[in-house]
Amino acid sequence: MTKQKQFILQLPCDRELSLAKPVIMGILNVTPDSFSDGGLHDDPSRAVSCAMQMLHDGASIIDIGGESTRPGAQRVNATQQIARTVPVIDRLRESDKQCVISIDTTLSEVAKAALDAGADIINDVSAGEEDPRILAVAAEHNVPIVLMHKRGTPATMQENPRYDDVIAEVIAYLCSRADIAKQAGIASSQIILDPGIGFGKTVAHNMALLAKLSKLAQQGYPILLGSSRKSSLRSICTQPAQPAPEPQELVGATCATTALGVAAGVAIFRVHDIQPNWQAMQVALAIRQSSADSAN
């Protein structure tokens, strides 16, 4: 089992988030079309209530997004993303001064508006490629940024993705984007890498990445895993002569990836179902610690 490195993320207002132990990032999509929770949090009061429940259930970060990145999703401009996310960030920050808030966006204008409203972390599924100015925003605000691997756009990314060596290519890409982020002025200690499960990858590609998460964790950056309710889990968990499970029915499948991720050294788990994944994380962490103690 991979030992967790002592990463500490610096947050606004002289706060910090220790990743000495893995943490849960709760998914709060304020969108009408996300693949498993679209339309559930389109009212700011309801969204904040859900976020507070996530924190109660064990989430350390709330990730708020105003644009779906599911396969086939249509784009949402900055103005609409800001209209969806900023009122929720404002109210959540008012309700809890210390909670850690992440903005899920690829656009610098949205990232800046969210940070001004009280967000602490930028989560960019384009790794700074779609709008390179987002790297400057992260550097200027000295906030952590998540850089994710994907191939293609949400509209096209699942159209026959191909790799010669998916592990090597994803690692090389993410390390390259981390270098570019550092050139933009972002501290190495503020960079988080995400292999992008389900983003331009087949089931086989996703399983290969999950099997080799420890290799990514050896690159010197905290790793975020976002496998919650993904379609690759759905295809694996479909029983013969039965309908495929709905995304909400993939809690057990997601928890399996969380437990394996803990063993591999993943630092952040981005999930929909907080409590069961928190429990899976705690048990896997206890096993990992016992293994480490036995080796000493």
C-alpha positions in Angstrom: 0.0 0.0 0.0 1.1 3.5 -0.8 1.8 5.8 2.1 0.0 9.2 2.1 2.3 12.1 1.5 2.1 15.2 3.8 0.5 17.6 1.4 -1.0 20.8 2.8 -3.1 23.1 0.6 -3.0 26.8 1.3 -6.4 28.5 1.2 -7.6 32.1 1.3 -8.0 33.9 4.7 -4.9 32.2 6.1 -6.6 28.8 6.2 -5.2 25.4 5.1 -6.4 21.9 4.2 -4.2 19.0 5.3 -4.1 16.0 3.0 -2.0 13.9 5.4 -5.1 11.7 5.4 -7.4 11.5 2.4 -10.6 13.6 2.3 -13.9 13.6 0.6 -15.0 16.3 -2.0 -18.8 16.4 -2.3 -20.3 17.0 -5.7 -22.9 19.8 -5.9 -24.0 20.3 -9.5 -26.2 23.4 -9.8 -27.1 22.3 -13.4 -30.3 21.1 -15.1 -28.5 18.3 -17.1 -25.8 16.6 -15.0 -25.8 12.9 -15.6 -27.1 11.8 -12.2 -28.2 14.8 -10.2 -29.2 17.4 -12.8 -31.9 19.7 -11.6 -31.8 18.6 -7.9 -29.9 21.7 -6.7 -31.1 24.5 -9.0 -32.5 26.5 -6.1 -29.7 28.2 -4.0 -31.4 27.5 -0.7 -31.8 23.8 -1.5 -28.2 23.6 -2.8 -26.8 25.1 0.4 -28.9 22.7 2.5 -27.5 19.8 0.5 -24.0 21.2 1.0 -24.4 21.5 4.7 -25.7 17.9 4.8 -22.6 16.8 2.9 -20.3 18.5 5.4 -22.2 16.8 8.2 -21.8 13.4 6.5 -18.0 13.8 6.2 -17.2 15.9 3.2 -14.2 18.2 3.6 -14.7 20.1 0.3 -17.8 21.1 -1.6 -17.3 21.2 -5.3 -19.9 23.5 -7.0 -20.3 23.4 -10.8 -22.6 25.3 -13.2 -21.9 23.3 -16.3 -22.3 19.6 -17.0 -19.3 17.7 -18.3 -21.2 14.5 -19.0 -20.6 12.8 -22.4 -22.7 14.7 -25.0 -23.2 17.8 -22.8 -23.7 21.2 -24.4 -21.6 24.2 -23.3 -22.7 26.8 -20.9 -21.2 30.3 -21.1 -19.5 32.2 -18.3 -22.5 34.5 -17.5 -24.8 31.6 -17.0 -22.3 29.6 -15.0 -21.8 32.6 -12.7 -25.5 33.1 -12.3 -25.9 29.5 -11.2 -22.9 29.1 -8.9 -22.1 32.5 -7.3 -25.4 32.8 -5.3 -24.8 29.3 -3.9 -21.2 30.1 -3.0 -22.3 33.4 -1.3 -24.9 31.6 0.8 -22.7 28.7 1.7 -19.9 30.9 2.8 -22.3 32.9 4.8 -23.6 29.7 6.5 -20.1 28.3 7.2 -17.1 30.6 7.3 -14.6 27.7 7.4 -15.9 25.2 4.9 -13.7 24.5 1.9 -15.4 25.4 -1.4 -14.3 24.4 -4.9 -15.5 25.9 -8.2 -15.8 23.4 -11.0 -15.2 25.4 -14.2 -12.8 25.7 -17.2 -13.3 29.5 -17.6 -11.2 32.1 -15.9 -14.1 34.6 -15.6 -16.2 32.1 -13.7 -13.2 31.1 -11.5 -12.5 34.7 -10.5 -16.2 35.4 -9.7 -16.3 32.3 -7.6 -13.1 33.1 -5.7 -14.4 36.7 -5.1 -17.6 35.1 -3.7 -15.7 32.9 -1.3 -14.5 29.8 -3.1 -11.1 28.4 -2.2 -10.1 25.9 -5.0 -10.4 25.8 -8.8 -11.3 22.5 -10.3 -10.6 22.6 -14.1 -11.4 19.6 -16.2 -9.4 21.1 -19.1 -6.2 21.4 -17.0 -5.9 25.1 -18.1 -6.1 24.3 -21.8 -9.5 25.8 -22.6 -8.9 29.1 -21.0 -5.2 29.5 -20.1 -6.0 32.7 -18.1 -7.5 30.4 -15.4 -3.9 29.5 -14.4 -3.1 33.2 -13.9 -6.3 33.6 -11.8 -5.1 30.7 -9.6 -1.6 32.1 -9.3 -2.9 35.6 -8.4 -5.2 34.3 -5.7 -2.7 31.7 -4.6 -5.3 29.0 -4.5 -5.1 25.3 -5.3 -6.1 24.1 -8.7 -7.1 20.7 -9.9 -5.7 19.8 -13.4 -7.6 16.9 -15.0 -6.8 14.7 -18.0 -9.4 14.4 -20.7 -9.4 13.8 -24.5 -11.7 15.7 -26.7 -14.8 17.7 -25.6 -17.8 16.5 -23.6 -19.7 16.4 -26.8 -17.2 14.1 -28.6 -14.9 12.5 -26.0 -16.5 9.1 -25.9 -16.3 8.6 -29.7 -13.8 5.7 -30.0 -11.0 7.0 -27.7 -7.6 5.4 -28.4 -4.3 5.2 -26.5 -1.0 3.3 -27.1 -0.4 3.3 -23.3 -3.1 5.0 -21.3 -1.1 5.0 -18.1 2.0 6.6 -19.5 0.1 9.1 -21.7 -2.1 10.3 -18.8 0.8 10.7 -16.5 2.9 12.5 -19.1 0.0 14.9 -19.9 -0.7 15.7 -16.3 3.0 16.3 -15.4 3.3 18.5 -18.5 0.2 20.6 -17.5 1.6 20.8 -13.9 4.8 22.3 -15.4 2.8 24.8 -17.4 0.9 25.7 -14.3 4.1 26.3 -12.4 5.4 28.5 -15.3 2.2 30.6 -14.8 3.2 31.2 -11.2 1.3 28.5 -9.4 3.2 26.9 -6.5 3.9 23.2 -6.9 2.3 22.6 -3.5 -1.0 24.1 -4.9 -1.4 21.7 -7.8 -3.7 18.6 -7.7 -3.8 16.0 -10.5 -6.9 14.1 -11.7 -6.7 11.2 -14.1 -10.1 12.0 -15.5 -12.0 8.7 -15.2 -14.7 8.6 -17.9 -13.3 11.5 -19.8 -12.4 10.2 -23.3 -11.7 6.7 -22.1 -13.2 3.3 -22.6 -14.1 1.0 -19.7 -10.7 -0.8 -20.2 -8.8 2.5 -20.1 -10.6 3.5 -16.9 -9.9 0.1 -15.2 -6.3 0.3 -16.2 -6.0 3.8 -14.6 -7.7 2.6 -11.5 -5.3 -0.3 -11.3 -2.3 1.9 -11.6 -3.3 4.9 -9.4 -0.2 4.4 -7.3 2.0 5.3 -10.3 0.2 8.6 -10.6 0.5 9.2 -6.9 4.3 8.8 -7.2 4.6 12.0 -9.3 4.8 14.3 -6.3 1.3 15.9 -6.4 -1.9 15.1 -4.5 -4.3 13.0 -6.6 -8.0 13.5 -7.0 -10.2 10.6 -8.0 -13.6 11.2 -9.6 -15.1 7.8 -10.4 -18.5 8.4 -8.6 -21.4 6.8 -10.4 -19.5 6.7 -13.7 -20.9 4.8 -16.7 -17.9 2.4 -16.7 -19.0 1.2 -13.3 -22.5 0.9 -14.6 -21.4 -1.4 -17.5 -19.4 -3.6 -15.1 -22.3 -3.9 -12.6 -25.0 -4.8 -15.1 -26.3 -8.3 -14.5 -27.4 -10.6 -17.3 -31.0 -10.1 -18.4 -31.5 -7.2 -16.1 -31.6 -3.4 -16.8 -28.4 -1.5 -16.2 -28.4 0.1 -12.8 -29.2 3.8 -12.5 -26.3 6.1 -11.5 -27.8 6.5 -8.0 -27.6 2.7 -7.6 -23.8 2.6 -8.0 -22.9 3.5 -4.5 -21.3 0.1 -3.8 -19.3 0.3 -7.0 -18.1 3.8 -6.2 -17.1 2.8 -2.7 -15.0 0.0 -4.1 -12.9 2.5 -6.1 -12.6 4.7 -3.0 -11.2 1.9 -1.0 -8.7 0.9 -3.7 -7.8 4.6 -4.1 -6.9 4.9 -0.5 -4.6 2.0 -0.8 -3.0 3.6 -3.9 -2.4 6.9 -2.1 -5.2 9.1 -3.5 -5.7 12.2 -1.5 -9.2 13.5 -2.6 -12.3 11.5 -3.5 -14.9 13.5 -5.5 -18.2 11.7 -4.9 -22.0 12.1 -4.8 -22.7 9.8 -1.9 -20.8 11.2 1.0 -21.4 8.9 4.0 -20.9 5.5 2.4 -17.7 6.7 0.7 -16.5 8.3 3.9 -17.0 5.0 5.6 -15.2 3.1 2.9 -12.3 5.6 3.1 -12.0 5.2 6.9 -11.9 1.4 6.8 -9.4 1.4 4.0 -7.3 4.0 5.8 -7.3 1.9 9.0 -6.2 -1.2 7.0 -3.5 0.8 5.3 -2.3 2.1 8.7 -2.3 -1.4 10.1 -0.3 -2.6 7.2 2.3 0.2 7.7 2.5 -0.6 11.4 3.1 -4.2 10.7 5.9 -3.4 8.3 7.8 -1.3 11.0 
